[in-house]
Amino acid sequence: MKKTIRFALAAMFMLAVPMAANAQLSDVLKKISSGSSSSSSSSGLSNLVTGIVSNLLGANKLTVDNLVGTWDYTEPCIVMESDNVLSKIGGDVASSKMEDKLDEFLQKVGFKAGDVVLQLDEDKTGSITIGGKKINVSWDVDDSDVIFTILKKDLSINADISNGSLQLAMSMDKMLDLLEAVCSGVSNIASSASILTNLLSKYDGLYLGLKFSKE
C-alpha cells in the first residue's frame, strides 16, 4: 500500500512540474517510488520544484510603496520568460551553470554581494552604492517594470517582489548599460561578458537577474 502511494505521489509531481528532461528530477522521483532515503528525497524534490518555479519574469503590477526602502544585493540569477523555457534548456542544471558565469562576470566588474546597495526613496529619487561609491538615480514604475534614470539614461527593467526579496531582470544589453553607468572606471565590460552573451544567444526567453534583500 505504501509503495502504491509513493508511485502515485511520483506521478502527481511529474504532472505538476514542466517536462524538462531533467535528470536530477528523475533521480529524486526514482528514490520516492523505491522508498529509499525518503527524507532526503522529499527535501531534494521540494528544493528542485522551488527552483523550477522561481526566477520567472515579474508579471504583477508594481507599487511605489513596495519598492521604497534599502535593498542589499545578494546574488545573480537567470530569469525565465515562462516555465516553458525549462524544456528548451534542460532545466535547472543549465540555468545554474549560466548563473555561475553571470556571477563570475559581475565579480570581475566589482558587482559583489555585500558591496552593492540600492536605495529607493518615496520621492522617486535614490541611489546605487557600489564599492563605497554612490551614484544618484531617479526612478518610477510602469506596470511590472521599474524605470531607472542613471546619468540621464533611462533603463526599463522588469521587477518582481516576493517575501522581502527584489528581483530585477533585464536583457544583456540593458545589463551592460547598467554596469557601465554604475561601475565607472572598469574597462572592457562588454568584452568580459562575451562568454555569457554566447550562452544566452543559444536560448530564447532568458534574462539576466539581480536579487536584492530588503533591510
C-alpha positions as CSV (number, residue, x, y, z in Angstrom):
1,M,0.0,0.0,0.0
2,K,2.8,2.4,1.0
3,K,4.6,1.6,-2.3
4,T,1.4,2.4,-4.3
5,I,1.1,5.7,-2.5
6,R,4.7,6.6,-3.3
7,F,4.2,5.8,-7.0
8,A,1.1,7.9,-7.0
9,L,2.9,10.9,-5.5
10,A,5.7,10.5,-8.0
11,A,3.2,10.6,-10.9
12,M,1.5,13.7,-9.4
13,F,4.8,15.5,-9.3
14,M,5.6,14.6,-12.8
15,L,2.3,16.2,-13.9
16,A,2.8,19.3,-11.8
17,V,6.3,20.0,-12.9
18,P,7.1,21.0,-16.6
19,M,8.6,18.2,-18.6
20,A,12.2,19.5,-18.7
21,A,14.2,16.3,-19.4
22,N,15.8,17.0,-16.0
23,A,17.9,14.0,-14.8
24,Q,18.1,15.5,-11.4
25,L,14.3,15.4,-11.1
26,S,14.2,11.9,-12.4
27,D,16.6,10.7,-9.8
28,V,14.6,12.2,-7.0
29,L,11.4,10.6,-8.3
30,K,13.0,7.2,-8.5
31,K,14.0,7.5,-4.9
32,I,10.5,8.4,-3.9
33,S,8.9,5.5,-5.8
34,S,11.5,3.0,-4.4
35,G,11.1,4.2,-0.8
36,S,14.9,4.8,-0.4
37,S,16.1,7.8,1.6
38,S,12.6,9.2,1.9
39,S,13.5,12.2,4.0
40,S,16.4,13.4,1.7
41,S,14.3,12.6,-1.4
42,S,11.4,14.7,-0.3
43,S,13.8,17.5,0.6
44,G,15.5,17.2,-2.8
45,L,12.2,17.3,-4.7
46,S,11.0,20.2,-2.7
47,N,14.1,22.2,-3.4
48,L,14.1,21.3,-7.1
49,V,10.4,22.2,-7.6
50,T,11.1,25.5,-5.8
51,G,14.0,26.2,-8.1
52,I,11.9,25.4,-11.2
53,V,9.0,27.7,-10.5
54,S,11.1,30.6,-9.2
55,N,13.1,33.2,-11.2
56,L,10.4,34.0,-13.6
57,L,9.8,37.4,-15.1
58,G,7.6,39.6,-12.8
59,A,4.0,39.8,-14.0
60,N,2.4,41.7,-11.1
61,K,1.8,45.5,-11.2
62,L,4.4,47.3,-9.1
63,T,3.6,50.0,-6.5
64,V,5.9,52.7,-5.2
65,D,5.2,51.7,-1.6
66,N,6.5,48.2,-2.2
67,L,9.7,49.4,-3.8
68,V,10.6,52.1,-1.3
69,G,13.4,51.1,1.0
70,T,17.0,50.0,1.2
71,W,17.9,46.9,-0.8
72,D,21.1,44.9,-0.4
73,Y,22.4,43.0,-3.4
74,T,22.7,39.2,-2.6
75,E,23.2,37.2,-5.8
76,P,22.7,36.9,-9.6
77,C,20.1,34.7,-11.2
78,I,19.0,33.6,-14.6
79,V,15.3,34.6,-15.1
80,M,13.0,32.8,-17.5
81,E,10.2,34.4,-19.5
82,S,8.0,31.4,-18.5
83,D,8.4,27.9,-17.1
84,N,8.1,26.5,-20.6
85,V,11.6,27.8,-21.3
86,L,12.8,25.0,-19.0
87,S,12.0,22.3,-21.6
88,K,14.3,24.1,-24.0
89,I,17.4,24.4,-21.8
90,G,17.3,21.2,-19.8
91,G,16.0,22.6,-16.6
92,D,17.8,23.9,-13.5
93,V,21.2,22.3,-14.4
94,A,21.7,24.6,-17.4
95,S,20.4,27.7,-15.7
96,S,22.7,27.0,-12.7
97,K,25.7,26.9,-15.0
98,M,24.7,30.2,-16.5
99,E,24.3,31.7,-13.1
100,D,27.8,30.7,-12.2
101,K,29.1,32.5,-15.4
102,L,27.0,35.6,-14.5
103,D,28.3,35.7,-11.0
104,E,31.9,35.4,-12.4
105,F,31.3,38.3,-14.8
106,L,29.7,40.5,-12.1
107,Q,32.5,39.8,-9.7
108,K,35.0,41.0,-12.3
109,V,33.4,44.4,-12.6
110,G,33.0,44.8,-8.9
111,F,29.3,44.0,-8.6
112,K,29.5,41.8,-5.5
113,A,27.2,40.7,-2.7
114,G,27.7,43.0,0.3
115,D,29.2,45.8,-1.8
116,V,26.1,47.0,-3.6
117,V,23.1,48.8,-2.0
118,L,20.1,50.1,-3.9
119,Q,18.2,53.0,-2.1
120,L,14.8,53.9,-3.3
121,D,13.0,56.9,-1.7
122,E,9.4,57.9,-1.6
123,D,10.0,61.0,-3.8
124,K,11.3,58.7,-6.6
125,T,14.9,59.6,-6.1
126,G,17.5,57.2,-4.8
127,S,21.0,55.9,-5.3
128,I,23.1,52.9,-6.1
129,T,26.2,52.5,-3.9
130,I,28.8,50.1,-5.2
131,G,32.2,49.6,-3.5
132,G,31.6,52.7,-1.4
133,K,30.8,55.0,-4.4
134,K,27.3,56.5,-4.5
135,I,25.5,57.1,-7.8
136,N,22.3,59.1,-7.7
137,V,19.3,57.8,-9.6
138,S,15.7,58.7,-10.2
139,W,13.0,56.0,-10.7
140,D,9.4,55.3,-11.5
141,V,7.1,52.3,-12.0
142,D,5.4,51.3,-15.2
143,D,3.2,48.2,-14.7
144,S,5.7,45.4,-13.8
145,D,8.8,47.5,-14.8
146,V,11.0,49.9,-12.8
147,I,12.2,52.8,-14.9
148,F,15.6,53.9,-13.6
149,T,17.3,57.1,-14.8
150,I,21.0,56.9,-14.3
151,L,23.4,59.6,-15.7
152,K,20.5,60.8,-17.9
153,K,19.9,57.4,-19.4
154,D,16.6,55.6,-18.9
155,L,16.6,51.9,-18.2
156,S,13.3,49.9,-18.1
157,I,13.9,46.8,-16.0
158,N,11.4,44.1,-15.1
159,A,10.9,43.6,-11.4
160,D,9.4,41.1,-9.1
161,I,8.9,41.4,-5.3
162,S,8.3,38.4,-3.1
163,N,8.9,37.7,0.6
164,G,11.2,40.7,1.1
165,S,13.2,39.9,-2.0
166,L,13.5,42.1,-5.1
167,Q,14.4,40.5,-8.4
168,L,15.5,42.8,-11.3
169,A,15.6,41.1,-14.7
170,M,16.9,42.5,-18.0
171,S,18.4,41.7,-21.3
172,M,22.2,41.5,-21.8
173,D,22.2,45.0,-23.5
174,K,20.5,46.6,-20.5
175,M,22.8,44.8,-18.1
176,L,25.8,46.3,-19.9
177,D,24.2,49.7,-19.8
178,L,23.5,49.4,-16.1
179,L,27.0,48.3,-15.3
180,E,28.7,50.9,-17.5
181,A,26.8,53.5,-15.6
182,V,27.4,52.4,-12.1
183,C,30.8,50.6,-12.4
184,S,32.8,53.6,-13.7
185,G,36.5,53.1,-14.2
186,V,36.0,49.4,-15.2
187,S,37.3,48.8,-18.7
188,N,36.2,46.2,-21.2
189,I,32.9,45.4,-19.5
190,A,31.4,44.3,-22.8
191,S,34.3,42.0,-23.7
192,S,34.3,40.5,-20.3
193,A,30.7,39.5,-20.9
194,S,31.3,37.7,-24.3
195,I,31.1,34.2,-22.9
196,L,27.9,35.0,-21.1
197,T,26.5,36.6,-24.3
198,N,27.3,33.5,-26.3
199,L,25.5,31.3,-23.7
200,L,22.3,33.4,-23.7
201,S,22.2,33.7,-27.5
202,K,21.5,29.9,-27.6
203,Y,18.2,30.2,-25.9
204,D,15.1,32.4,-26.3
205,G,13.3,33.7,-23.2
206,L,16.2,34.0,-20.8
207,Y,17.1,37.2,-18.9
208,L,19.9,38.2,-16.5
209,G,18.7,38.8,-13.0
210,L,20.0,40.6,-9.9
211,K,18.5,39.7,-6.5
212,F,18.3,42.1,-3.5
213,S,17.0,41.7,0.1
214,K,15.3,44.4,2.0
215,E,17.0,45.8,5.1
